[in-house]
Amino acid sequence: MMIPEIETRRSIRKFQPQEVPKETIEALIAAARLAPSGTNKQPWQFIVYQGEAKVQFVARMAAGLAREEAGEDMVLPNSRWGMPDAKNTLRIMEEAPIIITVLNTCGKSILSPLTRDQRVTEIVDSLSIGAAIQNLLLQAEREGIATLWIANTCFAYPELVDFMGTEHQLISAIALGYAAESPEPRPRKPLAEILEFQE
C-alpha cells in the first residue's frame, strides 16, 4: 500500500496568514535530515525566514526579477520565457507566512564554472538534497502544512545569496503555511510510458 501522503500532497499557491509553530517547522527539518545522501555528506542547510526577515528576503527576490526582466546582467538570458511563472512565484512568496531556503553546503555558486568531476559531485549532492526536500514535503503533508517547492530563486540568485550572506549554493526555497486552496491532483504520465523492464 502506498504511503498516503504521496497521493494527497499538492503544490499549494494560496496560503492563509496563520503562522506555523516553531516545533512543527523543526519536525519538518528533522524529517528532511533523515534523507539518504551520497557518502553520507548530508550537504544541506535550511534557513527559515518569517516576519520581517521574510519580507526582506522577498524584496530581494523582487529586485532580482526586476533586474532580470530589464535585461541587466542577466543570470538566465535564455530563460526569459520563465519570467511570468517567476512573478507568480513572487506573489506566492509574499503571501506565504514562511519561506525556507535550501542550501548545498558543498556546492559552488551557479555563476561559477565547473569541471566534469565537480559537475558530477554537484549532481550527487543535488539528488541528496532533493530527497531531503521530499521528506520535508511529505512530513508537512502529514502535519497538515501546505508547501510549494520553488526553483525560481535562480532568477534572483545574486541578490538572494548576497542578502543571505552565504557562499553556499542556493538550491531552492519552500513556501510554507496553511492552505487557502484545495487543488485537484495534476495529471501524471501513465506507468507504461515511464517504466521499462529488461530481462
PLY file of the C-alpha trace (Angstrom):
ply
format ascii 1.0
element vertex 199
property float x
property float y
property float z
element edge 198
property int vertex1
property int vertex2
end_header
0.00 0.00 0.00
1.35 3.43 -0.94
2.18 5.97 1.78
-0.98 8.18 1.87
0.95 11.46 1.84
2.48 10.62 -1.54
-1.02 10.66 -3.06
-2.52 13.55 -1.06
0.37 16.06 -1.27
-0.31 19.07 -3.50
1.69 22.11 -4.55
-0.13 24.99 -2.85
-0.12 28.51 -4.29
-2.58 30.24 -1.93
-1.86 30.50 1.79
-3.59 31.68 4.93
-1.71 34.30 7.01
-1.67 32.00 10.08
1.82 31.32 11.43
3.23 27.80 11.73
4.54 26.79 15.18
8.32 26.56 15.53
8.01 23.00 16.83
6.23 21.96 13.63
8.94 23.51 11.46
11.59 21.69 13.48
9.71 18.41 12.91
9.82 19.03 9.15
13.56 19.67 9.19
14.07 16.60 11.39
12.37 14.54 8.66
14.49 16.18 5.97
17.76 15.36 7.72
16.96 11.63 7.69
17.16 11.52 3.89
19.88 9.45 2.20
22.89 11.32 0.82
25.89 10.37 -1.28
28.70 9.14 1.03
26.54 10.47 3.90
27.73 14.03 3.23
24.34 15.48 4.27
25.07 18.54 2.09
22.01 20.52 3.15
21.24 23.55 5.25
17.81 25.05 5.84
17.20 28.70 6.76
13.72 29.73 7.89
12.51 33.23 7.03
9.42 34.65 8.68
8.14 38.04 9.79
10.30 40.99 8.78
13.15 38.71 7.66
10.80 37.09 5.15
9.64 40.49 3.91
13.25 41.49 3.26
14.05 38.18 1.58
11.07 38.53 -0.76
12.07 42.13 -1.53
15.47 40.87 -2.72
13.69 38.28 -4.85
11.62 41.09 -6.39
14.76 43.13 -7.06
16.38 40.18 -8.81
13.36 39.60 -11.03
13.25 43.30 -11.92
16.94 43.22 -12.88
16.46 40.10 -14.95
13.39 41.49 -16.70
15.23 44.73 -17.51
17.97 42.70 -19.19
20.69 43.94 -16.84
23.47 41.41 -16.08
21.03 38.58 -16.68
21.62 35.32 -14.85
19.44 33.31 -17.25
19.35 35.21 -20.57
17.90 32.24 -22.47
15.12 31.61 -19.96
13.06 34.79 -20.25
10.07 32.59 -21.04
10.06 31.62 -17.36
9.59 35.17 -16.03
5.75 35.11 -15.84
5.94 31.99 -13.67
8.70 33.58 -11.57
6.48 36.64 -10.97
3.65 34.39 -9.85
6.10 32.63 -7.54
6.97 36.04 -6.07
3.28 36.65 -5.31
3.09 33.27 -3.57
6.23 34.03 -1.54
4.70 37.35 -0.44
1.56 35.56 0.74
3.08 32.53 2.46
3.96 33.20 6.12
7.22 31.23 5.92
9.96 30.73 3.34
12.58 28.05 3.92
15.70 28.31 1.78
17.68 25.18 0.96
21.44 25.39 0.54
24.00 22.95 -0.81
26.82 23.38 1.70
29.24 21.59 -0.63
28.18 23.42 -3.79
29.53 26.37 -5.73
27.60 29.36 -6.99
25.54 28.67 -10.10
27.55 31.51 -11.64
30.81 29.56 -11.29
32.18 27.24 -14.00
32.51 23.56 -13.09
34.85 20.79 -14.19
33.22 17.49 -15.15
34.19 15.97 -11.82
32.69 18.93 -9.96
29.51 18.68 -12.03
29.06 15.00 -11.16
29.63 15.79 -7.47
27.05 18.59 -7.72
24.54 16.22 -9.30
25.00 13.71 -6.47
24.60 16.46 -3.87
21.51 17.79 -5.66
19.95 14.32 -5.67
20.63 14.05 -1.94
19.08 17.46 -1.27
16.07 16.58 -3.42
15.50 13.53 -1.23
15.67 15.73 1.88
13.18 18.21 0.41
10.79 15.39 -0.48
10.99 14.10 3.11
10.13 17.61 4.29
7.18 17.93 1.90
5.71 14.58 2.88
6.11 15.25 6.60
4.47 18.64 6.07
1.52 16.92 4.39
1.19 14.60 7.37
1.27 17.60 9.74
-1.42 19.44 7.75
1.06 22.04 6.47
0.89 23.27 2.87
4.03 23.68 0.78
5.31 24.84 -2.58
8.73 23.73 -3.77
10.30 26.75 -5.53
13.04 26.71 -8.15
12.52 30.27 -9.45
15.01 31.63 -6.91
17.57 31.03 -9.68
16.44 34.22 -11.44
17.39 36.31 -8.40
20.42 34.26 -7.39
22.94 37.13 -6.86
20.51 39.22 -4.82
19.41 36.34 -2.62
22.81 34.90 -1.76
24.06 38.43 -1.05
21.12 39.01 1.30
21.71 35.65 2.97
25.43 36.35 3.34
26.34 32.86 2.19
28.89 31.30 -0.13
26.93 28.04 -0.23
24.89 27.19 -3.30
21.26 28.25 -3.09
19.33 25.25 -4.42
15.72 26.30 -3.90
13.15 27.59 -1.47
9.95 26.23 0.03
6.88 28.36 0.69
5.15 27.03 3.77
1.95 27.69 5.72
-1.68 26.64 5.93
-3.50 26.14 2.64
-6.11 28.58 1.37
-6.97 26.30 -1.55
-7.52 22.62 -2.24
-6.35 21.88 -5.79
-7.16 18.71 -7.66
-4.26 16.35 -8.45
-2.24 17.21 -11.53
-2.11 14.65 -14.34
0.69 12.10 -14.30
2.22 10.14 -17.16
0.94 6.56 -17.40
3.14 3.95 -15.74
3.61 2.21 -19.09
5.15 5.38 -20.51
7.83 5.74 -17.83
8.60 2.13 -16.87
10.67 -0.41 -18.77
11.72 -3.90 -17.74
14.70 -5.61 -19.30
15.43 -9.27 -18.68
0 1
1 2
2 3
3 4
4 5
5 6
6 7
7 8
8 9
9 10
10 11
11 12
12 13
13 14
14 15
15 16
16 17
17 18
18 19
19 20
20 21
21 22
22 23
23 24
24 25
25 26
26 27
27 28
28 29
29 30
30 31
31 32
32 33
33 34
34 35
35 36
36 37
37 38
38 39
39 40
40 41
41 42
42 43
43 44
44 45
45 46
46 47
47 48
48 49
49 50
50 51
51 52
52 53
53 54
54 55
55 56
56 57
57 58
58 59
59 60
60 61
61 62
62 63
63 64
64 65
65 66
66 67
67 68
68 69
69 70
70 71
71 72
72 73
73 74
74 75
75 76
76 77
77 78
78 79
79 80
80 81
81 82
82 83
83 84
84 85
85 86
86 87
87 88
88 89
89 90
90 91
91 92
92 93
93 94
94 95
95 96
96 97
97 98
98 99
99 100
100 101
101 102
102 103
103 104
104 105
105 106
106 107
107 108
108 109
109 110
110 111
111 112
112 113
113 114
114 115
115 116
116 117
117 118
118 119
119 120
120 121
121 122
122 123
123 124
124 125
125 126
126 127
127 128
128 129
129 130
130 131
131 132
132 133
133 134
134 135
135 136
136 137
137 138
138 139
139 140
140 141
141 142
142 143
143 144
144 145
145 146
146 147
147 148
148 149
149 150
150 151
151 152
152 153
153 154
154 155
155 156
156 157
157 158
158 159
159 160
160 161
161 162
162 163
163 164
164 165
165 166
166 167
167 168
168 169
169 170
170 171
171 172
172 173
173 174
174 175
175 176
176 177
177 178
178 179
179 180
180 181
181 182
182 183
183 184
184 185
185 186
186 187
187 188
188 189
189 190
190 191
191 192
192 193
193 194
194 195
195 196
196 197
197 198
